[in-house]
């Protein structure tokens, strides 16, 4: 019975670590590079979307290109 309980906790820990690694790799905002406002490519329009970068404590604004569907994250 003790082996079953220990095995269960080991399994839960490994599962948690695997899910954490997968979510960290798939989170687009955690690895996106920000562009300065003077370097925004032509054709991109500022949206009403913005968020706070919690690591750097700066606001990030989203620019969108309607033709290509790409998004650029911009800092001022």
Secondary structure, DSSP 8 states (H G I E B T S, - for coil): -HHHHHHHHHHHHHHHHHHHHHHHHH-HHHH---EEGGG--TTEEEEEEEEEETTTTEEEEEEEETTT--EEEEE-
